[in-house]
């Protein structure tokens, strides 16, 4: 069976999603949504940088694309700075009876205990009432800290702690809004960015901690515990997203901790540098400039280091590809899933079926 798909956005993730949809034997690209008026009417192949036409023109008209009645929307639009508006978009897709796989808002990866129950129920009911399913995922939050660690725990005899870490140099990552306005890179250290306001880390990555706990049948203490360290630049830096003056915030390490009776059991950690030489005492990737690490303390003790890079050699490029492809490859499973809100715990194993060259 071939599923008809609309790609929603053509940015850093969306362009890779278009390429992935085009390459997938079970998917057909039938529409593309763009927010930039300058992109309206351009061919999807041009917007994805494929160097060839796909015969699908971009549109900025939401109703026009919904009228196509696709089997699924692959939604990769920016949501970090418009969470509530993005949720309304997703609900409207479900109300139109269209399945959705989305890269955000990331709190919907596993929203139970993260946002109010009535908000979760509204989203789930919109799907159930109209025969549609929503699945939010990616690489992080997503595969690297839901599917991968839970699969590893299938080898455990006893589990004392599960720790999921992203360890990366973000100097080549282009997302100015996220890097400057949300993470606060290039800002004075005495200025607390939105990400580090109390409760925000638990909203952004608490879904990861809660889903792993749910997968292991563990009830966590409330609230989750948040910890962070910020370090200044020791020289002026120019990275892909912004300029970082000497002495301003340039490196960040944080944890979101799920404890049981005060003892950490599930930990999400991020180590984010804007230059590979920063903070050498912080955790380092085994190879390259970026990796995900899963550590399970218990019997036996296990560690998996998951690194990736694109054909360009850059891990931030491949991070966008892996995010896009986790969504694209999930489309058949999501279309066939029970209506409502589907997490990684609800879906069958998703593979790269049909993609072997």
Protein Blocks (a to p, Z undefined) as FASTA:
>chain_A
ZZddddedjbfklmmmmmmmmmpmkbccfbdcdfblklgopafklmnonopaehiacdfb
fklmmmnopabdcdfbdfklommlmmmmmmmmmmnopacddfbdfklmpmghkacfklmm
mmmmmmmmnopacddddjbgcjklmmmmmmmmmmpfbdfbdcddddddfklpccfklmmm
mnopoiafklccfklgghklmmmmmmmmmmmmmmnopacdddddddddddddfbdcddfk
bccdehiafbdcddddddeehiafbdcdddddfbfkgoklbccdfbhjbdcddddedjdd
dddddddddfkopaklmmmmmmmmmmmmmmmmmmmmcehjddfklpccddfehiaZZ
